[in-house]
Amino acid sequence: MNEDHYEKELAKLQVALVETQAAAVKSGERIVLVLEGRDSAGKDGTIKRIVEHLSIRDTRVVALPKPSDRERTQWYFQRYVSHLPSAGELVIFNRSWYNRGGVEVVMGFSTPPEQAEFLRDAPDFERMLVESGIRLVKIWLDISKGEQAERLQARRDDPLKALKTSDMDAVAQSKWDEYTAARDTMLARTHTPLAPWHCVRADKKKPARLAIIRHLLARVAPADVARDVKSPDPDLLFAFEASATTDGRLYR
């Protein structure tokens, strides 16, 4: 994508985000964006572009560390509930309760019964959020194995990205197939009419960012703002369906 074209498109979308937030503050709308995906799929860069011009007072990015000993004794969803938005707020979860459907499965950080309970309960939890009036948007960022390898190496080589490295980077590639299986199960079990998953092919960062912002605006922007926003390319961002795990739309 031409850099000039990208910057112009991004600027227009960021204006629409500002207009959307102004309307949400006025109406009391509550918005939750859940961003999940493979390690190094581009969540941080996407969030940076979404929040760049938004109100700090009315925008929160939530990226929780591993649970404390006390939190491990609580209802699983409890520590996420405390971060849900009040009137006029946008909350972005940079990873979320779906840790239990992904990394905890692959790394054995929770038990199979706990994981089964999560897959059973997550749709009901999200139904309650939506029925309470929260606008819930869930996006899975998917990248290929080769692209992930390049991005993880770039993290290791760049001292400015040192804070983005983690112990999980070391196993992202060696446990690629396990993460693929966990992704497929999680998406299939938690994709519902009230809280659907949308997936974006994120090997190319800039088109993926624009697609995600366009989709977010389509879901939460007022009609007079949304009508001026182009729909994302359906080959780039699409609603999850089971066939996507086998027809090449999601990377294996």
ZAPADO-537405 format. One line per 4 residues: number of its first residue (from 0); their letters; for each residue x, y, z of N, C-alpha, C, O. Coordinates in pm, whole numbers, plus 32768, in hexadecimal, padded with zeros to 4 digits. Layout:
N
NUM	A	X,Y,Z,X,Y,Z,X,Y,Z,X,Y,Z; ...;
END
This chain:
252
0	MNED	8054,7F89,8000,8000,8000,8000,8058,807C,8000,80B3,8087,8051; 803C,80D9,7FA5,8084,8158,7F9F,8079,81A1,8024,800C,81AE,805C; 80EB,81D3,8058,80EE,8212,80DC,8094,828D,80E2,804F,82A3,8146; 8096,82DD,8079,8043,8356,8078,7FAE,8332,807C,7F61,8371,80C4;
4	HYEK	7F88,82CC,802E,7EFD,82A1,802D,7ED5,826C,80B7,7E68,8289,80E8; 7F2E,821E,80F4,7F11,81E8,817A,7EFC,8257,81DF,7E9B,8254,822C; 7F54,82B9,81E0,7F49,8325,8242,7ECA,8376,822E,7E8A,839E,828F; 7EA3,838E,81B1,7E28,83D8,8196,7DAD,8389,81C3,7D52,83C2,8200;
8	ELAK	7DAB,8308,81A6,7D3A,82B5,81CF,7D33,82AA,8267,7CC7,82B2,82A1; 7DA7,8299,82A6,7DAA,8290,8338,7D76,8311,8377,7D29,830C,83D7; 7DA1,8383,8343,7D75,8402,837A,7CDD,8411,8372,7C9E,8440,83D1; 7CA2,83E8,8302,7C10,83F2,82F3,7BCA,8397,8357,7B64,83BC,8392;
12	LQVA	7C00,8320,836A,7BC3,82C3,83C8,7BD3,82F3,8458,7B7A,82DF,84AB; 7C43,8332,8476,7C57,8365,84FD,7BF7,83D9,851C,7BCA,83E8,858D; 7BD9,842B,84B8,7B73,8493,84CA,7AEC,8452,84EA,7AA4,8480,8542; 7ACC,83E7,84A1,7A4D,83A0,84BA,7A4C,8363,8546,79E4,8360,8586;
16	LVET	7ABF,8333,8576,7AC7,82FE,85FE,7AAD,836D,8665,7A67,8356,86C7; 7AE5,83E2,864E,7ACF,8452,86A9,7A3A,8478,86AB,7A01,8490,8715; 79FD,847D,8635,796E,849E,862D,791A,8434,8673,78B6,8453,86B4; 7943,83B7,8664,78FB,8349,86A5,7906,8352,873C,78A5,833C,8783;
20	QAAA	797D,8372,876C,798D,837E,87FD,793E,83F5,8834,7903,83EB,889F; 793D,8463,87EB,78F0,84D8,8819,785D,84B4,8826,781A,84DD,8886; 782A,8468,87C6,779E,843D,87CB,7786,83DD,883F,771E,83E3,8881; 77E7,8383,8858,77D9,8323,88C6,77D9,8368,894D,778C,8344,89A6;
24	VKSG	782F,83CC,895C,7833,8417,89DA,77AE,845E,89F1,777C,8462,8A61; 7776,8494,8987,76F7,84DC,8993,7683,847E,89B2,762A,84A0,8A01; 7682,8407,8974,7613,83AA,8985,7624,834A,89FA,75C3,830D,8A27; 76A0,833E,8A2B,76BB,82DE,8A97,76D7,8252,8A64,76D4,81F2,8AB2;
28	ERIV	76F3,8244,89E3,7712,81C1,89A9,778C,8184,89ED,77EB,81CA,8A0F; 7788,8100,8A00,77FA,80B7,8A37,782C,8055,89CC,77DF,8007,8995; 78AD,805C,89B0,78E7,800E,8942,795C,7FBB,8976,79B1,7FED,89BF; 795F,7F3C,8950,79CF,7EE3,896F,7A05,7EA9,88EE,79BA,7E6F,889F;
32	LVLE	7A87,7EB8,88D9,7ACB,7E7A,8868,7B2B,7E11,889F,7B84,7E31,88ED; 7B18,7D95,8875,7B70,7D27,889B,7BCA,7D08,8824,7B9A,7CE3,87B9; 7C4D,7D16,8838,7CAD,7CF4,87D0,7CFD,7C7B,87FC,7D44,7C7E,8861; 7CF0,7C10,87B1,7D3A,7B95,87CB,7D86,7B6F,874C,7D6B,7BA4,86E0;
36	GRDS	7DE4,7B13,8759,7E2E,7AE8,86E3,7EAF,7AA3,8709,7ED1,7A95,877F; 7EF6,7A78,86A4,7F78,7A39,86B9,7FDA,7A9E,86F6,7FC5,7B17,86EC; 8043,7A6C,8736,80AF,7AC3,8763,80E6,7B0F,86EC,80FD,7AD6,8682; 80FB,7B91,86FF,8132,7BED,869A,80D4,7C06,8626,8101,7C2C,85BA;
40	AGKD	8052,7BF0,8639,7FF2,7C01,85CA,7FD2,7C93,85AD,7F94,7CB1,8546; 7FFB,7CF0,8605,7FE4,7D7D,85E9,7F7F,7DC1,8641,7F4C,7E2B,861E; 7F60,7D86,86B3,7EFC,7DC2,870D,7F2A,7E4A,8741,7EDD,7EAA,8740; 7FA7,7E52,876D,7FD9,7ECF,87A8,7FD5,7F41,8743,7FA9,7FAF,8763;
44	GTIK	8004,7F27,86C9,8006,7F8F,8663,7F7B,7FBD,863D,7F64,8033,8623; 7F1E,7F5F,8639,7E93,7F82,861A,7E58,7FD9,8687,7E18,803E,866B; 7E6D,7FB2,8704,7E38,8000,8774,7E72,808D,8773,7E29,80EE,878B; 7EF3,8099,8758,7F33,811C,8755,7EED,8179,86F3,7ED8,81EF,8711;
48	RIVE	7EC8,8145,867C,7E86,8199,8618,7DF5,81B8,863E,7DC2,8222,861D; 7DB4,815C,8683,7D29,8174,86AC,7D22,81E3,8715,7CCE,823D,870A; 7D79,81DE,8779,7D6C,823A,87EB,7DB9,82BC,87D8,7DAD,8316,882C; 7E06,82C9,876E,7E63,8339,875E,7E24,83C1,8777,7E62,8417,87B6;
52	HLSI	7DAB,83D6,8747,7D6B,8459,8753,7CEE,8456,87AB,7CA2,84B7,87AE; 7CD8,83E9,87F1,7C62,83DF,8845,7C7C,841C,88CF,7CEE,8435,88F5; 7C10,8432,8917,7C18,846D,899D,7C54,8408,8A00,7C24,8398,8A0C; 7CBC,8432,8A45,7CF8,83DC,8AAA,7C94,83BE,8B19,7C92,8350,8B51;
56	RDTR	7C41,8420,8B37,7BDF,8411,8BA3,7B79,83A4,8B84,7B49,8360,8BDF; 7B57,8395,8B05,7AEA,833B,8AE0,7B19,82BC,8A98,7AC7,8271,8A62; 7B9C,82A5,8A96,7BD5,8232,8A50,7C33,81E8,8AAD,7C88,8225,8AEE; 7C24,8164,8AB5,7C7F,8114,8B06,7CAD,809A,8AB7,7C5D,8057,8A76;
60	VVAL	7D2F,807F,8ABF,7D67,8005,8A85,7D8B,7FA9,8AF7,7DD5,7FCF,8B52; 7D57,7F30,8AF4,7D6A,7ED0,8B61,7DBF,7E5B,8B2F,7D97,7E12,8AD4; 7E34,7E4B,8B6C,7E8D,7DDB,8B4C,7EBC,7DA1,8BD1,7F22,7DCB,8C07; 7E72,7D42,8C04,7E8B,7D12,8C8C,7F02,7CB2,8C92,7F17,7C64,8C35;
64	PKPS	7F4F,7CB9,8CFE,7FBA,7C57,8D13,7F7E,7BD2,8D40,7F04,7BC5,8D4C; 7FD3,7B71,8D58,7FA0,7AF1,8D88,7F5B,7B07,8E0F,7F83,7B5F,8E5B; 7EF4,7AB8,8E2D,7EA8,7ACD,8EA9,7EFC,7AB7,8F26,7F56,7A64,8F29; 7EDC,7B03,8F8E,7F1D,7AF2,900F,7EE7,7A73,9052,7E87,7A36,9023;
68	DRER	7F26,7A4E,90C1,7EF5,79DA,910B,7E65,79F0,9139,7E14,7993,9137; 7E44,7A6B,9161,7DBB,7A89,918D,7D5A,7A80,9117,7CED,7A48,9124; 7D82,7AB6,90A5,7D2A,7AB3,9030,7D10,7A25,8FFF,7CA7,7A08,8FC6; 7D70,79CD,9015,7D5D,7942,8FEA,7CED,78FD,9037,7CB7,7898,9009;
72	TQWY	7CCA,7933,90AB,7C5E,78F6,90FB,7BD5,792F,90D7,7B70,78FE,9108; 7BD0,7995,9080,7B53,79D7,905E,7B0F,7993,8FE8,7B4B,7941,8FA2; 7A91,79B6,8FD4,7A4B,7994,8F58,7AA0,79C5,8EE3,7AD2,7A35,8EE6; 7AB0,7971,8E7D,7B11,7991,8E14,7AFB,7A1A,8DD6,7B5B,7A63,8DBE;
76	FQRY	7A7E,7A40,8DBB,7A62,7ABD,8D76,7A69,7B37,8DD2,7A5E,7BA9,8DA4; 7A7B,7B21,8E53,7A6D,7B8D,8EB5,7ACE,7C01,8E9D,7AA6,7C75,8EA3; 7B4C,7BE2,8E81,7BAC,7C51,8E74,7B9A,7CA0,8DF3,7BCB,7D10,8DE7; 7B54,7C65,8D93,7B36,7CAF,8D18,7ABD,7D0A,8D2A,7AB6,7D75,8CEE;
80	VSHL	7A5D,7CDE,8D7B,79E4,7D2C,8D92,7A05,7DB6,8DC9,79C5,7E19,8DA4; 7A69,7DBE,8E1F,7A8B,7E3F,8E5E,7AC0,7EA5,8DF9,7AC9,7F1C,8E18; 7AE4,7E77,8D82,7B1A,7ED2,8D1B,7AB4,7EF6,8CB0,7AD5,7F3D,8C51; 7A39,7EC6,8CBD,79D4,7EE5,8C59,79B0,7F79,8C5B,79C1,7FBB,8CC2;
84	PSAG	7980,7FAF,8BEB,796B,8040,8BE1,78F1,8071,8C2C,788E,802B,8C3E; 78FC,80EF,8C56,7889,813B,8C85,7856,818F,8C10,788C,8187,8BA2; 77EE,81DE,8C28,77B0,822B,8BBD,7816,8282,8B74,7865,82CA,8BB2; 7813,827B,8AF0,7868,82CE,8A9C,78F5,829B,8A88,7945,82DE,8A48;
88	ELVI	7915,8225,8ABD,799E,81F4,8AB8,79B3,8189,8A4C,7959,813B,8A2D; 7A2B,8189,8A16,7A5C,811E,89BF,7AC9,80D3,8A0A,7B2A,8110,8A37; 7ABA,8051,8A17,7B20,7FFD,8A53,7B52,7F9A,89EB,7B03,7F53,89AC; 7BD5,7F97,89D9,7C14,7F39,897C,7C61,7ED2,89CC,7CBC,7EF4,8A18;
92	FNRS	7C3D,7E54,89BD,7C86,7DE7,89FD,7CF2,7DB5,899D,7CD3,7D7A,8936; 7D6F,7DCD,89C0,7DE1,7D98,8977,7DFF,7D0F,89B3,7E50,7D02,8A0F; 7DBE,7CAE,897E,7DA9,7C2A,89BA,7D41,7C39,8A28,7D30,7CA6,8A60; 7CFD,7BCF,8A47,7C86,7BDA,8A9A,7C6E,7B58,8AE4,7CCA,7B0A,8AFD;
96	WYNR	7BEE,7B41,8B05,7BC9,7AC1,8B42,7BE9,7A4C,8AE6,7BE8,79D9,8B12; 7C04,7A69,8A66,7C24,79FC,8A0B,7CB0,79C3,8A1E,7CD7,7967,89D6; 7CFC,79F7,8A7E,7D78,79B3,8AA3,7D5D,7921,8AC7,7DAF,78C9,8AAB; 7CEA,790A,8B04,7CC9,7880,8B2F,7CAA,7827,8AB7,7CB2,77AD,8AC2;
100	GGVE	7C87,7862,8A47,7C6E,7811,89D0,7CE7,7801,8977,7CE2,77B6,8915; 7D56,7846,8999,7DCC,7843,8943,7E49,781A,898C,7E68,77A3,8996; 7E92,787D,89C1,7F14,7860,89FD,7F09,7800,8A73,7F62,77AE,8A88; 7E9C,7809,8AC2,7E8F,77AF,8B35,7E7C,771E,8B09,7EA8,76C2,8B4E;
104	VVMG	7E3B,770B,8A97,7E2A,7684,8A61,7EB0,764C,8A34,7ED5,75DC,8A56; 7EF9,769D,89E5,7F76,766E,89AA,7FE2,7658,8A14,802D,75F7,8A0E; 7FEA,76B4,8A75,8055,76AE,8AD8,802F,7664,8B57,8082,7653,8BB1; 7FB1,7636,8B61,7F88,75EC,8BD7,7F7A,7640,8C54,7F8A,760E,8CC3;
108	FSTP	7F5C,76C1,8C42,7F4C,771B,8CB5,7EC5,770A,8CFB,7EB1,773D,8D69; 7E6A,76C2,8CBD,7DEB,769F,8CFC,7DCE,760D,8CDB,7E0E,75D2,8C83; 7D6F,75D3,8D21,7D51,7545,8D10,7CEB,7530,8CA1,7CA0,758C,8C81; 7CE6,74B9,8C66,7C7F,749D,8C02,7BF1,74B8,8C33,7BA1,74EE,8BE6;
112	PEQA	7BCD,7495,8CAF,7B46,74B9,8CDE,7B30,7550,8CE3,7AC3,757F,8CC2; 7B94,759C,8D0B,7B87,762E,8D0D,7B75,7665,8C80,7B27,76C1,8C6A; 7BBE,762C,8C22,7BB2,7659,8B97,7B2A,7636,8B5C,7AF0,7686,8B13; 7AF7,75C0,8B7D,7A71,7599,8B4E,7A07,75F4,8B8A,79A7,761A,8B46;
116	EFLR	7A17,7616,8C09,79B9,766F,8C4B,79BB,76F8,8C08,7952,7735,8BF4; 7A31,7728,8BE5,7A3C,77AA,8BA2,79F2,77AA,8B1C,79A5,7806,8B00; 7A08,7744,8ACC,79C7,773F,8A48,7930,7737,8A56,78E7,7768,89FF; 7900,76FA,8AC1,7871,76F3,8ADA,783A,7779,8B09,77CD,77A2,8AE1;
120	DAPD	7887,77BE,8B5F,7854,7836,8BA1,786A,78B7,8B54,781D,7916,8B64; 78D1,78BD,8B01,78F2,793B,8ABD,787D,7972,8A6B,7863,79EA,8A73; 7836,7920,8A1C,77C4,7958,89D2,7758,7992,8A2D,771A,79F7,8A0B; 7740,7954,8AA1,76DD,798A,8AFD,770E,7A0C,8B3D,76C1,7A6A,8B4E;
124	FERM	778E,7A11,8B5F,77C8,7A8B,8B96,77B9,7AFE,8B33,7792,7B6C,8B59; 77D8,7AE4,8AB6,77D0,7B4D,8A51,773E,7B71,8A31,771F,7BE4,8A12; 76E7,7B10,8A39,7657,7B2E,8A27,762A,7B92,8A90,75E1,7BF0,8A72; 7656,7B7E,8B0C,7630,7BDC,8B76,7668,7C66,8B5C,7625,7CCA,8B76;
128	LVES	76E3,7C6E,8B2A,771E,7CF0,8B0A,76CB,7D37,8AA0,76A8,7DAD,8AAF; 76AD,7CF0,8A34,7663,7D2C,89C6,75D7,7D53,89F1,75A7,7DBF,89CF; 7594,7CFC,8A3C,750C,7D19,8A68,7508,7D8B,8ACE,749F,7DC9,8AE2; 757A,7DA8,8B0E,7580,7E1B,8B6A,7590,7E9E,8B1F,7588,7F09,8B5B;
132	GIRL	75A7,7E96,8A9B,75B6,7F0E,8A4A,7642,7F28,8A18,7657,7F88,89CE; 76A3,7ED6,8A3E,772D,7EE7,8A0F,7736,7EC2,897B,76FF,7E5C,8951; 777A,7F14,892D,7797,7EF5,88A2,7819,7EA6,889E,7884,7EDF,88B5; 7811,7E26,8883,7885,7DCC,8889,78B4,7DA8,87FD,7867,7D76,87AB;
136	VKIW	7934,7DC3,87E3,7971,7DA3,8761,79E9,7D49,877B,7A41,7D6C,87C9; 79ED,7CD4,8739,7A59,7C74,874D,7AA1,7C5C,86C8,7A62,7C3A,8664; 7B25,7C6E,86C8,7B73,7C5E,864E,7BEA,7C03,866A,7C32,7C15,86CC; 7BFE,7BA1,8612,7C72,7B48,8617,7CD2,7B70,85A8,7CAD,7B72,8532;
140	LDIS	7D4F,7B91,85CD,7DB7,7BB3,856C,7E08,7B36,854D,7E42,7AF9,85A7; 7E0B,7B0F,84CF,7E4D,7A93,84A8,7EC3,7AB2,844D,7EB8,7B03,83F1; 7F34,7A71,8467,7FA9,7A81,8410,7FE2,79F7,83F0,7FC6,7995,8434; 8032,79F3,8386,806F,7975,835B,80E8,7955,83B3,811D,79AC,83F7;
144	KGEQ	8112,78D7,83B0,8182,78AD,8402,8203,78F4,83DA,8252,791C,842F; 8218,7904,8356,8290,7948,8328,8293,79DA,8352,82FB,7A0C,837C; 8222,7A1E,8348,821B,7AAB,8370,8232,7AB8,8406,8276,7B15,8432; 81FB,7A5D,8454,8211,7A62,84E4,82A5,7A52,8504,82DB,7A99,8559;
148	AERL	82E7,79F5,84C1,8376,79DF,84DA,83C6,7A5E,84BF,8421,7A80,850C; 83A7,7AA4,8454,83ED,7B20,8433,83D5,7B8C,849B,8431,7BD3,84C1; 8359,7B99,84C9,8339,7C00,852C,8379,7BE3,85B3,83A9,7C3E,85F6; 8379,7B64,85DB,83B8,7B41,8659,844F,7B5B,8654,8489,7B87,86B7;
152	QARR	848D,7B3F,85E3,851D,7B5A,85D4,8537,7BF0,85D7,8599,7C1D,8612; 84DF,7C3E,8598,84EF,7CCF,8599,84E7,7D05,8628,852E,7D64,864A; 8492,7CCA,867A,848A,7CF3,8707,8510,7CDC,874C,8540,7D31,8797; 854B,7C68,8733,85C8,7C47,8775,863A,7CA0,8747,8696,7CBD,8794;
156	DDPL	8635,7CCD,86CA,86A3,7D1B,8691,8699,7DB0,86AF,86FD,7DF8,86A3; 8625,7DE0,86D5,860F,7E6F,86E6,8607,7E91,877B,85A9,7E66,87BF; 8668,7EDD,87B0,8664,7EFD,8840,85EA,7F4F,8867,85C2,7F4B,88DC; 85AD,7F98,8809,8536,7FE4,8829,84BB,7F8B,883A,8454,7FB8,886B;
160	KALK	84C7,7F0C,8811,8458,7EAF,8820,8470,7E4B,8892,8429,7DE7,889F; 84D5,7E68,88E3,84F8,7E0A,894E,8484,7DF1,89AE,8475,7D83,89E2; 8431,7E59,89C6,83C2,7E49,8A24,834F,7DF8,89E9,82F2,7DD4,8A30; 8356,7DDA,8968,82EC,7D8B,8929,830C,7CF6,892B,82B5,7CA4,890E;
164	TSDM	8388,7CD4,894E,83AD,7C47,8952,837B,7C07,89D2,836C,7C49,8A39; 8362,7B85,89CB,8333,7B3D,8A41,835D,7AAC,8A36,838D,7A7F,89CE; 834C,7A63,8AA4,836F,79D5,8AA4,8319,7988,8A3F,8343,7920,8A0B; 82A0,79BA,8A24,8246,7976,89C9,8278,7978,8939,8254,7923,88E8;
168	DAVA	82CE,79DD,8918,8304,79E5,8891,8350,7967,886C,834E,793A,87F9; 8394,792D,88CF,83EA,78BB,88B4,839D,7840,8887,83D5,77E9,8844; 831C,7838,88AA,82D0,77C0,8887,8265,77DA,881D,8220,777E,87F3; 8257,7858,87F3,81F0,7878,8790,8201,7827,8710,819F,77FC,86D4;
172	QSKW	827D,7813,86E7,8297,77C8,866D,8299,7731,8686,8260,76E5,8639; 82D9,7707,86F2,82E4,7676,870A,825D,7638,872A,8248,75C1,8712; 8200,7687,875F,817A,7655,877E,8111,768F,871F,809D,76A1,8744; 813B,76AD,86A5,80E1,76E7,8641,8064,7692,862D,7FF5,76C7,862D;
176	DEYT	8075,7611,861D,8002,75B9,8603,7FA3,75B5,867A,7F29,75B0,8668; 7FDB,75B6,86F3,7F86,75B6,876B,7F36,7637,8774,7EC0,7635,8797; 7F76,76A6,8755,7F2D,7726,8755,7EC1,7728,86E8,7E56,7761,86FD; 7EDE,76EC,8676,7E7B,76E4,860C,7E00,7697,8639,7D8E,76C2,8623;
180	AARD	7E17,7624,8679,7DA6,75D2,86A9,7D55,761D,8713,7CDA,7618,8712; 7D9B,7662,876F,7D55,76AE,87D6,7D04,771F,8799,7C93,7739,87C2; 7D3E,7763,8737,7CF6,77CF,86F1,7C77,779C,86B1,7C0C,77D8,86C0; 7C81,772D,8669,7C0D,76F7,8622,7B9D,76D3,8682,7B28,76F2,8669;
184	TMLA	7BBF,7692,86F2,7B5B,766C,8755,7B1D,76E8,8795,7AA3,76F1,87A3; 7B71,7747,87BB,7B40,77C0,87FE,7AE0,780E,87A4,7A74,7835,87D1; 7B06,7825,8728,7AB1,7872,86CE,7A2C,7829,86B5,79C1,7867,86B6; 7A35,77A8,869F,79BB,775B,8680,795A,7759,86F6,78E1,7760,86E3;
188	RTHT	798F,774F,8770,793A,7741,87E6,7905,77C7,881A,78A1,77C8,8862; 7945,7835,87F8,791E,78B6,8834,78EE,791C,87CD,78D9,7990,87EE; 78DC,78F1,8751,78A2,7947,86E9,780B,7938,86F1,77D5,78CD,86D8; 77C5,79A6,8715,7734,79A1,8727,76F4,7A16,86DE,7738,7A77,86BE;
192	PLAP	7672,7A0F,86C4,762F,7A7F,8681,763A,7B02,86CF,7646,7B6D,8694; 7635,7AFB,8754,763D,7B74,87A5,76CC,7BA9,87B1,76E1,7C21,87BE; 772E,7B4F,87AD,77BA,7B76,87BF,7810,7B2C,8759,785C,7AD2,877D; 7804,7B52,86D9,784D,7B0A,8670,78E1,7B2C,866D,790B,7B98,8698;
196	WHCV	792F,7ACF,863A,79BC,7AE9,861D,79CB,7B19,858D,7987,7AE8,8533; 7A23,7B79,8577,7A51,7B9C,84F2,7AE8,7B89,84EE,7B2E,7BA9,854E; 7B19,7B54,8480,7BA5,7B32,8471,7BE5,7B8B,8407,7BA7,7BAD,83A3; 7C62,7BB1,8420,7CAA,7C03,83BF,7D2F,7BBF,839F,7D77,7B93,83F8;
200	RADK	7D4D,7BB8,831F,7DCE,7B83,82F2,7E34,7BF5,82FE,7E2F,7C56,82B2; 7E8F,7BE8,835E,7EE0,7C5A,8389,7F72,7C52,8361,7FC6,7C92,83A0; 7F93,7C04,82FB,801F,7BFF,82CF,804F,7C89,82A1,80C4,7CAA,82B1; 7FF5,7CD7,8267,8017,7D60,8240,7FD7,7DBD,82A5,7F5D,7DCC,82AB;
204	KKPA	802B,7DFB,82F6,7FFC,7E44,836B,7F9F,7EB8,8349,7F35,7EC7,8385; 7FC5,7F09,82E9,7F7A,7F84,82D0,7EEF,7F69,8299,7E8F,7FA3,82CB; 7EDF,7F14,8233,7E57,7EF4,8207,7E04,7EB4,8276,7D8B,7ECC,827F; 7E43,7E63,82CA,7DFA,7E23,8339,7DC8,7E8C,839B,7D56,7E84,83C9;
208	RLAI	7E1C,7EEE,83BD,7DF1,7F58,8419,7D79,7FA3,83E3,7D18,7FBB,842B; 7D80,7FC8,8364,7D12,8013,8329,7C92,7FBF,8328,7C25,7FF3,8343; 7C9F,7F3E,830A,7C2A,7EE5,8307,7BEA,7EDB,8391,7B70,7EDD,839E; 7C3D,7ED0,83F9,7C0A,7EC3,8481,7BC0,7F42,84AB,7B54,7F3B,84E5;
212	IRHL	7BFA,7FB5,848E,7BB9,8033,84B3,7B36,8044,8467,7AD2,8070,84A0; 7B36,8021,83E7,7ABA,802A,839A,7A4E,7FCF,83D5,79DA,7FF6,83E0; 7A76,7F57,83FB,7A14,7EFB,8436,79E1,7F2F,84BB,7969,7F29,84D6; 7A3A,7F62,850E,7A10,7F9A,858F,79AB,800A,857A,7945,8010,85BF;
216	LARV	79C7,8063,851B,796B,80D1,8500,78E5,809E,84CC,787C,80D3,84F0; 78E9,8037,8477,786C,7FFF,8443,7815,7FC8,84B2,779B,7FCA,84A8; 7855,7F96,851E,780B,7F59,858C,77DA,7FBE,85F3,7772,7FA8,8632; 7823,802D,8607,7802,8083,8679,77EB,8115,8656,77B8,8160,86AA;
220	APAD	780F,8141,85DE,7802,81CF,85BC,7770,81F5,85A3,7722,81A0,8577; 7749,8272,85BE,76C4,82A0,8598,76B1,8295,8501,7712,8297,84B5; 7635,8289,84D7,7618,8271,8449,7653,82DD,83F0,7683,82BE,8383; 7650,835B,841C,7682,83C7,83C7,7719,83C4,83B9,7750,83FD,835A;
224	VARD	775F,8383,8416,77F0,8371,840B,7810,82F2,83BD,7865,82F2,8364; 77CB,8286,83DD,77E7,8204,839E,77CE,8205,8308,7814,81C0,82BE; 776D,8253,82D9,774C,824E,824B,77BB,8285,81F2,77BD,8269,817A; 7818,82D1,822B,7886,8308,81DD,7904,82B2,81E6,796C,82D7,81AF;
228	VKSP	78FB,8241,822B,796F,81E9,823D,7960,8170,81E1,78FB,812A,81E4; 79C7,8158,8190,79C4,80E5,8136,79C6,8063,8185,7A05,805A,81EF; 7981,7FFF,8152,7985,7F7B,8191,7A0F,7F3D,817D,7A4E,7F54,8116; 7A3F,7EF0,81DF,7AC1,7EAE,81CC,7ABB,7E46,815E,7A51,7E0D,8143;
232	DPDL	7B2B,7E2D,811E,7B36,7DC8,80B7,7B10,7D3F,80F3,7B50,7D14,8153; 7AAA,7CFC,80BC,7A80,7C7B,80F6,7AE8,7C0D,80E9,7AE1,7BA8,8130; 7B49,7C1D,8090,7BB7,7BBC,8088,7C1D,7BD4,80F7,7C71,7B7E,8112; 7C15,7C48,8135,7C73,7C6B,819F,7C34,7C59,8229,7C74,7C25,8285;
236	LFAF	7BB8,7C85,8238,7B71,7C7A,82B8,7AE8,7C3C,829F,7A9D,7C6C,824A; 7AC9,7BD3,82E9,7A4F,7B87,82CE,7A17,7B4E,834F,7A5F,7B39,83B0; 7994,7B36,834E,7953,7AF6,83C1,7981,7A65,83C9,798B,7A20,8363; 799E,7A37,8441,79C9,79AD,8452,795B,794C,842A,78E5,7962,8445;
240	EASA	7985,78E2,83EA,7930,786D,83D4,798B,77F4,83D3,7A02,7800,83B7; 7953,777F,83F1,79A6,7708,8405,79FD,76E9,838C,7A6E,76BA,839C; 79CC,7703,8315,7A18,76E4,829C,7A98,7736,8290,7AF3,770F,8247; 7AA0,77A6,82D7,7B17,77FB,82CF,7B93,77B5,8307,7C03,77DA,82E5;
244	TTDG	7B7E,774F,835B,7BF0,7708,8395,7C2C,76A3,8335,7C98,766E,834E; 7BE8,7686,82C8,7C19,7621,8269,7C28,7654,81DA,7C68,7612,8188; 7BEE,76C7,81BC,7BF1,76F5,812F,7C5F,775A,8111,7C63,7793,80A4; 7CB9,7770,8173,7D29,77C7,815A,7D18,7855,818C,7D78,78A2,818A;
248	RLYR	7CA2,787B,81B7,7C90,7904,81E7,7CD8,791A,826B,7D0E,7986,8283; 7CDA,78B5,82C1,7D2A,78BB,833B,7DA8,7867,8325,7DA1,77F8,82F1; 7E1B,789E,834D,7E9A,785D,8332,7EAA,77E0,8388,7E7D,77DA,83FA; 7EEB,777C,834E,7F02,76FF,8394,7F99,76E5,839D,7FC3,767F,83D5;
END
